[in-house]
Amino acid sequence: MTDGTNGRRRAEPERHRGAVTLRRESIPSSTADEKLLDSHHRREWKTKDAWRSLRILSEFVEGFDSLADLPPAVSVFGSARSKPESAECEMAADLGAALAEAGYAVITGGGPGVMEAANRGATEAGGMSVGLGIELPFEQGLNDWVDIGIDFRYFFVRKTMFVKYAQAFVVLPGGFGTLDELFEAITLVQTKKVTRFPVILMGSEYWAGLLDWIKKVLLEDGKINEADLELIQVTDDVDEAVQIIVDADAALAETHGQR
Ligand SMILES: C/C(=C\CNc1ncnc2c1ncn2[C@@H]1O[C@H](COP(=O)(O)O)[C@@H](O)[C@H]1O)CO
């Protein structure tokens, strides 16, 4: 496992805005997402937001255009902070490889940690490895194992791509970013905004407390129902995770015809 530099000295920080690369003093202190969402920028809203919507649109166009030809794919989420030698990174690399061997492209956030491990596993197994990066104030660029990479300015555009082009979500241990991606997926399935697809948690020990709380508090308090619990599957076995995805794909093809 590497830190994505392949032993090279990491170049100076840079920021990508569409086709534009910014370095040194040209790197702005804010991000496009912040300018859109933070009321601190309220004075610009009147003059800039209408134009900003075109940039948002162009980001959708770029994503749709670049990803439309992907083979069936699985989005893999997990911590940006996990060390390469951690158990979750090893699991992510094995998962990336197993998904590639089963014919799935692997889509991640293109960052370090679990994302890099999953991309690496897929690439080393000869599969297609996709990274959907996001502009961050402390951006470090896409990891070196990404074959198709897109840098997004807007989180919500990027999130559309994770869902639209994936047959399943696999979620490994992570923090707020990972939880956001997990709960967005479950909500989309629960509200039937997307056809039911597997949302698989890997790292049962890590997720045990959350699952317990979901059962004890959300279920007992009537905030979700028993059937909602079935939206999440848990396994530590890479082959089982892949089999769940393959089976769900086959079931869907039977119901709706071949994709
Ligand atoms: C925090 C660090 C780097 C951040 N770089 C990221 N690059 C790409 N995607 C990211 C990054 N940070 C979060 N994400 C997305 O959220 C999930 C991970 O977030 P978590 O809070 O670490 O669980 C991940 O799946 C990404 O889609 C330091 O190196």
The ligand as a Gaussian input file, in Angstrom:
#p B3LYP/6-31G(d) Opt

LIG

0 1
 C       -9.308000      14.389000       5.405000
 C       -8.229000      14.122000       4.435000
 C       -8.404000      14.143000       3.094000
 C       -9.741000      14.435000       2.446000
 N       -9.810000      14.015000       1.079000
 C      -10.904000      13.484000       0.484000
 N      -10.815000      13.203000      -0.828000
 C      -11.876000      12.644000      -1.463000
 N      -13.038000      12.320000      -0.844000
 C      -13.155000      12.601000       0.460000
 C      -12.107000      13.214000       1.176000
 N      -12.519000      13.375000       2.444000
 C      -13.774000      12.889000       2.523000
 N      -14.172000      12.401000       1.340000
 C      -15.475000      11.731000       1.036000
 O      -16.086000      11.324000       2.260000
 C      -15.737000       9.962000       2.560000
 C      -14.648000       9.907000       3.608000
 O      -14.914000      10.833000       4.629000
 P      -14.477000      10.481000       6.129000
 O      -14.978000      11.639000       6.918000
 O      -12.980000      10.366000       6.126000
 O      -15.162000       9.207000       6.464000
 C      -15.177000       9.323000       1.299000
 O      -15.939000       8.158000       0.927000
 C      -15.230000      10.442000       0.255000
 O      -16.208000      10.252000      -0.724000
 C       -6.924000      13.800000       5.073000
 O       -6.049000      13.060000       4.308000

